[in-house]
Amino acid sequence: MKIQPANRRLGILLSGRGSSFEAIADRVASGKLNAEIAIVISNVENAPGLASAKARGLNTAYIPSRQKPREDFDREVIEVLRKHNV
């Protein structure tokens, strides 16, 4: 018997083109990956991957990381992931 995870809501982090995000999103859209992309987060406001996520109608968030302690950035990311039940 294969055990299935209870939560298949994904949070995807990207900072550029988002080629891995695109591959995951395509698999979700085709039904080959039984999951839901709950949120796509980027630390680059004009990242092409973030624009692609918006074009697909997905929830997105921009969380700047520059001149911010790593712990503060991580805390903000975790807060957004929790807000979207990832």
PASEBA-1860 file (N, C-alpha, C; in nm, 3 decimals):
! residues 86
1> MKIQPANR> 0.085/-0.119/0.000/0.000/0.000/0.000/0.089/0.124/0.000 ~ 0.065/0.213/-0.094/0.141/0.336/-0.105/0.074/0.445/-0.021 ~ 0.151/0.510/0.063/0.097/0.618/0.147/0.105/0.748/0.070 ~ -0.007/0.818/0.064/-0.015/0.945/-0.006/-0.007/1.060/0.094 ~ 0.070/1.164/0.062/0.072/1.281/0.150/-0.065/1.348/0.154 ~ -0.102/1.399/0.271/-0.233/1.460/0.288/-0.243/1.594/0.216 ~ -0.134/1.667/0.209/-0.137/1.802/0.153/-0.052/1.806/0.027 ~ -0.116/1.830/-0.085/-0.044/1.839/-0.212/-0.047/1.981/-0.266
9> RLGILLSG> -0.052/2.077/-0.176/-0.047/2.217/-0.215/0.099/2.260/-0.218 ~ 0.141/2.311/-0.333/0.281/2.345/-0.353/0.304/2.494/-0.342 ~ 0.416/2.530/-0.285/0.468/2.666/-0.286/0.597/2.662/-0.365 ~ 0.606/2.741/-0.469/0.723/2.739/-0.556/0.798/2.871/-0.542 ~ 0.929/2.860/-0.518/1.015/2.976/-0.506/1.098/2.989/-0.633 ~ 1.107/3.109/-0.687/1.188/3.131/-0.807/1.248/3.270/-0.803 ~ 1.353/3.288/-0.884/1.414/3.421/-0.890/1.446/3.463/-1.032 ~ 1.411/3.381/-1.129/1.442/3.414/-1.269/1.333/3.368/-1.362
17> RGSSFEAI> 1.376/3.297/-1.467/1.282/3.249/-1.570/1.178/3.154/-1.515 ~ 1.217/3.075/-1.418/1.122/2.981/-1.361/1.105/2.857/-1.446 ~ 1.213/2.808/-1.508/1.201/2.691/-1.595/1.154/2.567/-1.518 ~ 1.200/2.550/-1.395/1.152/2.437/-1.315/1.006/2.457/-1.279 ~ 0.969/2.580/-1.246/0.828/2.611/-1.218/0.742/2.575/-1.338 ~ 0.786/2.614/-1.459/0.709/2.586/-1.580/0.688/2.436/-1.597 ~ 0.792/2.358/-1.573/0.781/2.213/-1.588/0.681/2.156/-1.487 ~ 0.686/2.204/-1.364/0.593/2.158/-1.261/0.451/2.201/-1.297
25> ADRVASGK> 0.434/2.326/-1.335/0.300/2.378/-1.369/0.241/2.302/-1.487 ~ 0.322/2.269/-1.585/0.273/2.192/-1.700/0.227/2.053/-1.658 ~ 0.301/1.990/-1.568/0.264/1.856/-1.521/0.135/1.862/-1.438 ~ 0.121/1.965/-1.356/-0.002/1.982/-1.279/-0.120/2.003/-1.374 ~ -0.103/2.091/-1.472/-0.210/2.122/-1.567/-0.252/2.000/-1.649 ~ -0.157/1.914/-1.680/-0.188/1.796/-1.762/-0.244/1.681/-1.679 ~ -0.240/1.695/-1.547/-0.288/1.588/-1.461/-0.184/1.483/-1.431 ~ -0.063/1.501/-1.482/0.045/1.404/-1.457/0.102/1.417/-1.317
33> LNAEIAIV> 0.079/1.531/-1.254/0.122/1.553/-1.115/-0.002/1.591/-1.035 ~ -0.037/1.506/-0.941/-0.156/1.527/-0.860/-0.123/1.624/-0.747 ~ -0.129/1.752/-0.779/-0.096/1.857/-0.683/-0.161/1.987/-0.730 ~ -0.151/2.085/-0.643/-0.204/2.219/-0.674/-0.095/2.320/-0.640 ~ -0.071/2.413/-0.729/0.024/2.520/-0.699/-0.053/2.628/-0.626 ~ -0.024/2.640/-0.497/-0.097/2.735/-0.413/-0.040/2.876/-0.421 ~ 0.092/2.886/-0.440/0.157/3.017/-0.441/0.291/3.006/-0.511 ~ 0.325/3.109/-0.586/0.457/3.121/-0.647/0.520/3.247/-0.590
41> ISNVENAP> 0.638/3.232/-0.532/0.705/3.342/-0.462/0.836/3.373/-0.531 ~ 0.865/3.502/-0.543/0.994/3.544/-0.599/1.051/3.658/-0.517 ~ 1.184/3.661/-0.513/1.253/3.774/-0.449/1.294/3.877/-0.554 ~ 1.253/3.855/-0.678/1.280/3.948/-0.788/1.146/3.994/-0.843 ~ 1.117/4.122/-0.826/0.984/4.174/-0.859/0.944/4.150/-1.005 ~ 1.038/4.165/-1.097/1.005/4.150/-1.239/1.058/4.019/-1.298 ~ 1.067/3.916/-1.216/1.112/3.785/-1.263/1.015/3.732/-1.369 ~ 1.066/3.688/-1.483/0.978/3.632/-1.587/0.893/3.516/-1.536
49> GLASAKAR> 0.947/3.435/-1.447/0.870/3.323/-1.392/0.749/3.370/-1.313 ~ 0.762/3.482/-1.244/0.651/3.538/-1.168/0.542/3.588/-1.264 ~ 0.585/3.651/-1.372/0.489/3.698/-1.473/0.417/3.579/-1.537 ~ 0.489/3.471/-1.561/0.429/3.350/-1.618/0.325/3.291/-1.522 ~ 0.358/3.290/-1.394/0.263/3.238/-1.294/0.135/3.323/-1.292 ~ 0.153/3.455/-1.299/0.036/3.544/-1.302/-0.048/3.518/-1.426 ~ 0.018/3.496/-1.540/-0.054/3.469/-1.666/-0.132/3.338/-1.658 ~ -0.084/3.245/-1.577/-0.155/3.117/-1.559/-0.267/3.130/-1.456
57> GLNTAYIP> -0.282/3.248/-1.398/-0.387/3.269/-1.299/-0.353/3.219/-1.160 ~ -0.225/3.200/-1.133/-0.182/3.150/-1.002/-0.157/3.264/-0.905 ~ -0.169/3.234/-0.776/-0.135/3.331/-0.672/0.014/3.355/-0.674 ~ 0.054/3.480/-0.663/0.196/3.514/-0.662/0.225/3.610/-0.547 ~ 0.352/3.610/-0.508/0.397/3.705/-0.406/0.540/3.745/-0.436 ~ 0.566/3.872/-0.420/0.702/3.926/-0.431/0.748/3.957/-0.290 ~ 0.858/3.897/-0.250/0.916/3.922/-0.118/1.060/3.964/-0.139 ~ 1.088/4.093/-0.127/1.226/4.138/-0.149/1.321/4.081/-0.044
65> SRQKPRED> 1.443/4.052/-0.089/1.542/3.996/0.004/1.663/4.087/0.022 ~ 1.677/4.184/-0.062/1.794/4.273/-0.055/1.796/4.354/0.074 ~ 1.914/4.364/0.129/1.940/4.443/0.250/1.846/4.404/0.364 ~ 1.821/4.276/0.373/1.733/4.223/0.477/1.804/4.101/0.536 ~ 1.807/4.088/0.668/1.867/3.967/0.726/1.798/3.841/0.673 ~ 1.877/3.738/0.649/1.824/3.613/0.593/1.709/3.558/0.676 ~ 1.722/3.568/0.809/1.618/3.517/0.898/1.485/3.590/0.876 ~ 1.492/3.720/0.853/1.370/3.797/0.828/1.305/3.756/0.696
73> FDREVIEV> 1.387/3.739/0.593/1.335/3.696/0.463/1.270/3.558/0.476 ~ 1.341/3.466/0.540/1.287/3.330/0.557/1.155/3.333/0.633 ~ 1.148/3.416/0.736/1.025/3.428/0.816/0.909/3.476/0.729 ~ 0.934/3.573/0.642/0.829/3.624/0.553/0.783/3.517/0.455 ~ 0.879/3.441/0.400/0.844/3.334/0.307/0.757/3.230/0.377 ~ 0.798/3.190/0.496/0.721/3.089/0.571/0.581/3.140/0.602 ~ 0.570/3.267/0.635/0.438/3.326/0.664/0.346/3.317/0.542 ~ 0.399/3.348/0.424/0.319/3.341/0.301/0.283/3.196/0.269
81> LRKHNV> 0.377/3.105/0.285/0.348/2.963/0.260/0.237/2.914/0.353 ~ 0.244/2.951/0.479/0.139/2.909/0.575/0.005/2.971/0.540 ~ 0.007/3.098/0.500/-0.117/3.166/0.462/-0.188/3.093/0.348 ~ -0.109/3.029/0.262/-0.166/2.957/0.148/-0.174/2.807/0.172 ~ -0.160/2.768/0.299/-0.176/2.628/0.341/-0.085/2.532/0.264 ~ 0.039/2.573/0.250/0.138/2.488/0.182/0.204/2.401/0.287
END
